[in-house]
Amino acid sequence: MAIWRTRSSRTIANHIRKCMNKGFMGGAVVNQSSWSSTLQSCSLSSLSSHRLVPQNCSYLHPLPCNRATLFSLQRFKSSVAERQLDSFFSSDSDDEQSLDFPGGKVTYTTEMNFISESSHKRIPCYRVLDDDGELIIMDSDFQQVSKEVAVKMYSDMVTLQIMDNIFYEAQRQGRISFYMTSAGEEAINIASAAALSEEDIILPQYREPGVLLWRGFTLQEFANQCFGNKADHGKGRQMPIHYGSKEHNFFTISSPIGTQLPQAAGIAYSLKMDNKKACAVSYIGDGGTSEGDFHAGLNFAAVMEAPVIFFCRNNGWAISTHVSEQFRSDGIVVKGQGYGIRSIRVDGNDALAVYSAVSAAREMAINEQRPILVEALTYRIGHHSTSDDSTKYRALDEIDYWKLARNPVNRFRCWVQRNGWWSEQQETELRKSIRKQLLQAIQVAEKTEKPPLTELFSDVYDHLPSNLLEQEKRLRGTISRHPKDYPSDVSV
């Protein structure tokens, strides 16, 4: 450890990158930057004799180019690929005996073949920018971003970064009870939000405050929620970071893992019934895919052909549980096919790749009325929450690699600066301004009075039932007997 710390950040990054080339959390993952031009030059009749190697991945073994490879890589491009892939698996002979089974004909075979538990090669990972923020291929397949959008994306990523740092310190000082940062996942937050419409309905997990920030939720509103004061939209009933905003089509965060997935499928189906040009977007972590609601949500959405995007942040750890102890599949992206859902794997630390993938996913979800699964490979640099110490189960070298070599904020800044859209002066002014705004917001939030006791029982029933009236009576009795044990700044 001492030797590593004496080297420059670039030296550390380069050295660890070589070590990490073994793969994401235990297996090599190809960086799929732009396969289109290569694939177009490879005709279907000659696919079996070609081998594809991404231009930016010379260290990986070449991938055999066959129909299965072609259409798994291009599954997000169009429905033409689906029809071609179907013909590949169907029998060439009309005389072949088949079973007319619900869902379509199934060809008989005399060969007893078991489907492999996993493919030999991992699903490639779509990316646009390399770790230094340079376009991997100049004419690569990505959604163009204007200067205005790019600058706002970067500004919001920086704002989210500073907000996390300040609120985290506020919790450590005992000023708020709990907090969770999005460190390392800023690109996922902001880039996915930028690719969506204000009409799209968001069902978050708990690490997507950047989506709300992009939509106009103010720093004061974030502070009010974390401090649970009278100005909080949730009236102080939720623990910190459980944001919600009807104005911004952002469902209130709930702690139980995975409940938002089947809810998103239902909401998306209602959008479909109302012929709305919008979709539902639900976020989940890799750990959440172990919940039964993951199956229920994806299966329901697929069967009902609901326009919903399931966005999975695969950061390698479900609190302290490593992905190797979560599942044996090739991550999350392969699970989509089992439900009949089109899927893509994307570099979650590449803002342009996330933006492009979600833009394409939204277009397909709405225009083709179908669910889409997006798996973003990323890393949680910070602790799971202020209740966690991730150094107890993760190596510091691992954390440093992702913090230094694959930092999404730094990578996107390099690209924006290279375009001439950002300067050191703007960087200094932005960080100074955001920090000042946040400190002021915290001061205001702390001084704002708390919601009265009555808010514990309102907004559910028009007339309180007898059991709640009894609970309120007992609570007031307890407070009157033990006034010193009850917060003095809460109106009774």
C-alpha positions in Angstrom: 0.0 0.0 0.0 2.8 2.4 0.9 4.5 2.0 -2.5 1.2 2.6 -4.3 0.6 5.8 -2.5 3.9 7.4 -3.4 3.2 7.2 -7.1 1.3 9.7 -9.2 -2.4 9.2 -9.8 -1.7 8.6 -13.5 0.8 5.9 -12.6 -1.5 4.3 -10.2 -4.3 4.4 -12.7 -2.3 2.9 -15.5 -0.9 0.1 -13.3 -4.3 -0.9 -11.8 -6.0 -0.6 -15.2 -3.6 -3.4 -16.4 -4.5 -5.5 -13.4 -8.2 -4.8 -13.9 -8.1 -5.8 -17.5 -8.9 -9.2 -16.2 -12.5 -7.9 -16.1 -15.3 -6.3 -14.3 -15.7 -8.1 -11.0 -14.1 -11.3 -12.1 -14.7 -11.6 -15.9 -13.5 -9.8 -19.0 -16.0 -7.4 -20.5 -15.4 -6.1 -24.0 -15.8 -2.4 -24.5 -18.3 -2.1 -27.4 -17.6 1.4 -28.7 -18.8 1.3 -32.3 -19.5 -2.0 -33.9 -21.7 -0.7 -36.7 -19.0 0.1 -39.3 -17.3 -3.2 -38.7 -20.5 -5.2 -38.9 -21.7 -3.4 -42.0 -18.5 -4.5 -43.9 -19.1 -8.1 -42.9 -21.9 -9.7 -45.0 -24.1 -12.3 -43.6 -22.9 -14.9 -46.1 -19.3 -14.5 -44.8 -19.9 -14.0 -41.1 -18.6 -17.4 -40.2 -15.2 -16.6 -41.6 -14.8 -13.2 -40.0 -13.6 -12.3 -36.5 -14.4 -9.1 -34.8 -12.1 -7.2 -32.4 -13.0 -3.8 -31.0 -10.4 -1.3 -32.1 -10.0 -0.1 -28.6 -9.5 -3.6 -26.9 -6.3 -5.2 -28.3 -5.8 -7.0 -25.1 -8.9 -9.2 -25.4 -9.2 -12.3 -27.5 -11.1 -11.7 -30.8 -14.7 -12.5 -30.8 -16.0 -15.0 -33.4 -18.5 -13.1 -35.6 -21.6 -15.2 -36.2 -25.3 -14.5 -36.4 -25.7 -14.9 -32.7 -22.9 -12.5 -32.0 -24.1 -10.0 -34.6 -27.6 -9.8 -33.4 -26.8 -9.8 -29.6 -24.6 -6.8 -30.2 -27.2 -5.0 -32.4 -30.3 -6.0 -30.4 -30.9 -2.4 -29.5 -30.7 -1.1 -33.0 -33.9 -2.3 -34.7 -36.5 -5.0 -34.9 -35.0 -6.2 -38.2 -32.3 -7.9 -36.2 -35.0 -9.8 -34.2 -36.5 -11.2 -37.4 -33.2 -12.3 -38.7 -32.2 -13.9 -35.4 -35.6 -15.8 -35.4 -34.8 -17.2 -38.8 -31.4 -18.4 -37.6 -32.9 -20.5 -34.9 -35.9 -21.8 -36.9 -35.6 -24.9 -39.1 -34.6 -24.6 -42.8 -37.0 -27.4 -43.7 -40.7 -26.9 -43.9 -41.0 -30.7 -43.6 -39.4 -30.7 -40.1 -41.8 -32.0 -37.5 -42.7 -29.4 -34.9 -45.0 -29.0 -31.9 -47.7 -26.3 -32.3 -47.4 -25.0 -28.7 -48.8 -21.8 -27.2 -46.4 -19.0 -28.1 -45.3 -20.5 -31.4 -44.1 -23.7 -33.1 -41.3 -25.6 -31.5 -39.2 -27.8 -33.7 -38.5 -31.4 -32.6 -34.9 -32.8 -32.5 -33.5 -36.3 -31.8 -30.4 -34.8 -30.3 -30.4 -34.3 -26.5 -28.8 -30.9 -26.0 -28.9 -28.9 -22.8 -28.7 -25.1 -23.1 -25.4 -23.9 -21.6 -25.6 -22.2 -18.3 -23.7 -19.3 -19.8 -22.0 -18.2 -23.0 -18.3 -18.5 -23.5 -17.9 -14.7 -24.0 -19.4 -12.0 -21.8 -21.9 -9.6 -23.3 -19.9 -6.5 -24.6 -20.2 -3.2 -22.8 -21.1 -0.2 -25.0 -18.9 2.9 -24.5 -18.1 6.1 -26.4 -15.4 7.8 -24.4 -12.2 6.2 -23.1 -10.9 6.7 -19.6 -9.2 9.9 -20.6 -12.4 11.4 -22.0 -11.5 11.0 -25.7 -13.8 9.6 -28.3 -12.7 6.0 -29.0 -13.8 6.3 -32.6 -14.5 9.7 -34.1 -17.6 8.5 -36.1 -18.7 6.1 -33.3 -22.4 5.3 -32.8 -23.6 7.8 -30.2 -26.3 10.4 -29.7 -24.9 13.9 -30.4 -25.0 16.3 -27.4 -25.2 20.1 -27.9 -23.0 22.5 -26.0 -25.9 23.7 -23.8 -26.8 20.1 -22.8 -23.2 19.0 -22.2 -22.4 22.0 -20.0 -25.6 21.4 -18.0 -24.8 17.7 -17.6 -21.3 18.5 -16.3 -22.5 21.3 -14.0 -25.1 19.0 -12.5 -22.6 16.2 -12.1 -20.3 18.6 -10.1 -23.3 19.9 -8.1 -24.3 16.3 -7.2 -20.7 15.6 -6.2 -20.5 18.7 -3.9 -23.9 18.1 -2.5 -23.0 14.6 -1.5 -19.8 15.7 0.2 -21.5 18.5 2.2 -24.6 16.5 3.3 -22.3 13.5 4.2 -20.3 15.8 6.5 -23.5 17.2 8.0 -24.5 13.7 9.0 -21.1 13.1 10.5 -21.6 16.2 12.5 -24.9 15.0 13.8 -27.0 17.6 12.0 -29.0 15.0 10.0 -29.6 11.4 10.9 -28.7 9.5 7.7 -27.3 10.0 4.2 -26.3 8.0 1.0 -23.9 9.4 -1.6 -23.8 8.8 -5.4 -20.1 9.1 -5.6 -18.9 7.2 -8.7 -22.4 7.0 -10.2 -22.8 10.7 -11.2 -22.8 9.9 -14.9 -25.6 7.4 -14.5 -27.8 9.9 -12.6 -27.3 12.9 -14.8 -26.8 11.4 -18.3 -29.9 9.1 -18.0 -32.0 12.0 -16.8 -30.8 14.2 -19.7 -31.9 11.5 -22.2 -35.5 11.5 -20.8 -38.5 13.8 -21.2 -40.1 15.7 -18.4 -43.2 13.7 -19.1 -41.5 10.4 -18.3 -42.3 9.1 -14.9 -39.4 8.2 -12.6 -39.5 5.4 -10.0 -36.1 5.6 -8.3 -34.4 3.4 -5.8 -32.3 5.6 -3.5 -29.2 6.6 -5.4 -30.8 8.8 -8.1 -30.9 12.3 -6.6 -29.2 13.5 -9.8 -32.3 12.7 -11.8 -34.3 15.0 -9.6 -31.6 17.6 -9.7 -31.7 17.6 -13.5 -35.4 18.2 -13.5 -35.2 21.3 -11.4 -35.4 20.2 -7.7 -33.6 22.9 -5.8 -30.8 22.6 -3.4 -33.1 24.1 -0.7 -35.6 21.4 -1.4 -32.9 18.7 -1.0 -31.9 20.3 2.3 -35.5 20.6 3.6 -36.0 16.9 3.0 -32.8 15.8 4.7 -33.6 17.9 7.7 -37.3 16.9 7.7 -38.6 20.4 8.4 -42.0 22.0 7.7 -41.1 22.9 4.1 -40.3 19.3 3.2 -42.7 18.0 0.6 -43.0 14.8 2.7 -43.7 16.7 5.9 -40.8 15.1 7.7 -42.2 11.6 7.6 -39.4 10.0 5.5 -35.8 9.5 6.6 -33.2 11.6 4.7 -32.6 11.1 1.0 -36.1 9.6 0.5 -37.0 12.4 -2.0 -40.2 12.7 -4.0 -41.8 15.4 -6.2 -45.1 15.2 -7.9 -44.2 18.3 -9.9 -41.2 16.6 -11.4 -42.9 13.2 -12.0 -40.6 11.6 -9.4 -42.2 9.0 -7.2 -41.2 9.2 -3.5 -38.3 6.8 -2.7 -39.3 3.9 -0.5 -36.7 1.8 1.5 -38.0 -1.7 0.7 -35.9 -2.9 -2.2 -37.4 -3.6 -5.6 -41.0 -2.6 -4.9 -40.8 0.1 -7.6 -40.3 -2.4 -10.4 -43.8 -3.9 -10.6 -45.2 -0.4 -9.9 -43.3 0.9 -12.9 -44.7 -1.8 -15.1 -48.2 -0.9 -14.0 -47.6 2.8 -14.5 -46.1 2.2 -17.9 -49.2 0.1 -18.9 -51.4 3.0 -17.9 -49.4 5.3 -20.1 -49.9 2.9 -22.9 -53.7 2.7 -22.3 -53.9 6.5 -22.4 -51.8 6.7 -25.6 -49.2 8.9 -23.9 -45.9 9.6 -25.7 -44.0 8.9 -22.5 -42.5 5.9 -20.6 -41.9 4.9 -17.0 -38.3 4.6 -15.9 -37.4 2.5 -12.8 -33.9 2.3 -11.3 -32.5 -0.7 -9.3 -29.2 -1.8 -8.0 -27.6 -5.2 -8.8 -28.6 -6.4 -5.3 -32.2 -5.5 -6.0 -32.3 -8.0 -8.9 -32.3 -10.8 -6.3 -35.7 -9.7 -5.1 -38.9 -11.4 -6.3 -40.2 -8.0 -7.4 -37.5 -7.9 -10.1 -39.1 -11.0 -11.7 -42.6 -9.8 -11.2 -41.9 -6.4 -12.7 -40.0 -7.5 -15.8 -42.3 -10.4 -16.5 -45.4 -8.2 -16.2 -43.9 -5.5 -18.4 -42.9 -8.0 -21.1 -46.3 -9.8 -21.2 -48.2 -6.5 -21.2 -45.8 -4.8 -23.6 -45.5 -1.8 -21.3 -43.2 1.1 -22.3 -40.8 1.0 -19.4 -37.1 1.3 -19.0 -35.6 -0.9 -16.2 -32.2 0.7 -15.4 -29.9 -1.4 -13.3 -26.9 0.1 -11.7 -24.5 -2.8 -11.4 -21.8 -1.4 -9.1 -20.5 -4.8 -8.1 -21.6 -4.7 -4.5 -25.0 -5.1 -2.8 -23.9 -3.3 0.4 -21.2 -5.9 1.4 -22.4 -8.7 -0.8 -20.2 -9.2 -3.9 -21.9 -9.9 -7.3 -20.3 -13.4 -7.3 -22.6 -14.2 -4.3 -25.6 -12.6 -5.9 -25.9 -14.6 -9.2 -24.0 -16.9 -11.6 -25.2 -15.2 -14.8 -23.3 -12.7 -16.8 -24.5 -9.8 -14.8 -28.0 -8.4 -15.3 -28.2 -7.8 -19.1 -28.6 -11.5 -19.9 -31.7 -11.8 -17.7 -33.7 -9.6 -20.1 -33.8 -12.3 -22.8 -35.3 -14.8 -20.4 -38.3 -12.4 -20.0 -38.4 -11.5 -23.7 -37.0 -8.0 -23.1 -34.5 -6.2 -25.3 -31.4 -5.3 -23.3 -28.1 -3.5 -23.5 -25.0 -3.3 -21.3 -23.4 0.2 -21.1 -20.4 1.7 -19.4 -22.0 3.5 -16.5 -19.0 5.8 -16.0 -19.2 7.1 -19.6 -21.8 9.9 -19.7 -22.1 9.9 -23.5 -22.6 6.2 -23.6 -25.3 6.3 -20.9 -27.0 9.3 -22.6 -27.0 7.5 -26.0 -28.2 4.2 -24.7 -31.1 5.7 -22.7 -32.1 7.9 -25.6 -32.3 4.8 -27.9 -34.1 2.8 -25.1 -36.7 5.5 -24.6 -37.4 5.8 -28.4 -37.9 2.0 -28.6 -40.0 1.8 -25.4 -42.4 4.5 -26.7 -42.5 3.9 -30.4 -42.5 0.1 -30.2 -44.4 -0.2 -26.9 -42.0 -2.5 -25.2 -39.9 -2.7 -22.0 -36.1 -2.2 -22.2 -33.5 -3.4 -19.8 -30.3 -1.3 -19.4 -27.4 -2.6 -17.3 -24.8 0.1 -16.4 -21.5 -1.2 -15.2 -20.2 1.3 -12.6 -18.8 1.4 -9.1 -19.9 2.9 -5.8 -16.8 4.8 -4.6 -18.3 5.8 -1.3 -19.7 3.6 1.5 -23.1 2.1 1.0 -24.5 4.7 3.5 -23.4 6.6 6.6 -24.2 3.3 8.5 -21.6 1.4 6.5 -17.8 1.1 6.4 -17.0 -0.4 3.0 -13.3 -0.8 3.8 -14.3 -3.8 5.9 -15.2 -5.8 2.8 -13.4 -4.0 -0.1 -9.7 -3.5 -0.9 -8.5 0.1 -0.9 -6.7 -0.5 -4.1 -10.0 -1.4 -5.7 -11.7 1.8 -4.5 -8.7 3.9 -5.6 -8.7 2.4 -9.1 -12.3 3.4 -9.7 -11.9 6.8 -8.1 -8.7 7.7 -10.0 -8.7 5.8 -13.3 -12.5 5.6 -14.0 -13.9 8.7 -12.4 -17.0 9.6 -14.5 -17.0 13.3 -13.6 -13.3 13.8 -14.6 -13.8 11.8 -17.8 -16.7 13.9 -19.0 -15.0 17.1 -18.0 -12.1 16.2 -20.3 -14.4 15.7 -23.2 -16.3 19.0 -22.5 -13.0 20.9 -22.1 -11.6 19.3 -25.3 -14.6 20.7 -27.2 -13.7 24.2 -25.9 -16.9 24.4 -23.8 -15.4 24.6 -20.3 -12.5 26.3 -18.6 -10.6 26.3 -15.3 -12.2 29.7 -14.4 -15.7 28.3 -15.0 -14.7 25.2 -12.9 -13.6 27.4 -10.0 -16.6 29.7 -10.1 -19.0 26.8 -10.3 -17.6 24.9 -7.3 -17.4 28.0 -5.2 -21.0 29.0 -6.1 -22.5 25.6 -5.4 -20.8 25.2 -2.1 -22.0 28.6 -1.0 -25.6 27.8 -2.1 -25.5 24.5 -0.2 -24.2 26.0 3.0 -26.9 28.6 2.9 -29.6 26.0 2.2 -28.5 24.0 5.2 -28.7 27.0 7.5 -32.2 27.8 6.3 -33.3 24.2 6.6 -32.0 24.0 10.2 -33.8 27.1 11.3 -37.1 26.1 9.7 -39.5 24.6 12.3 -40.4 21.0 12.3 -43.9 19.7 11.2 -46.4 19.5 14.1 -47.3 16.2 15.7 -50.6 16.1 13.9 -48.8 15.5 10.6 -48.1 12.0 11.8 -51.7 11.1 11.3 -52.9 13.2 8.4 -53.2 12.8 4.6 -54.3 9.2 4.7 -57.9 9.2 5.9 -60.5 11.9 5.6 -61.7 11.0 9.1 -59.3 9.3 11.4 -60.4 5.7 12.3 -60.6 4.7 16.0 -57.3 2.9 16.1 -55.3 6.0 14.9 -57.2 8.2 17.3 -56.2 5.8 20.1 -52.6 5.9 19.0 -52.5 9.7 18.9 -54.0 9.8 22.4 -51.4 7.4 23.8 -48.6 9.3 22.1 -49.7 12.6 23.6 -49.9 10.9 27.0 -46.4 9.6 26.7 -45.1 13.1 25.7 -46.8 14.7 28.7 -45.3 12.2 31.1 -41.8 12.4 29.6 -41.4 15.9 28.0 -37.6 16.0 28.3 -37.3 12.9 26.1 -39.3 14.6 23.2 -37.8 17.2 20.8 -38.6 20.6 22.0 -38.6 22.1 18.5 -41.7 20.0 17.4 -45.1 21.5 18.0 -47.4 19.2 19.9 
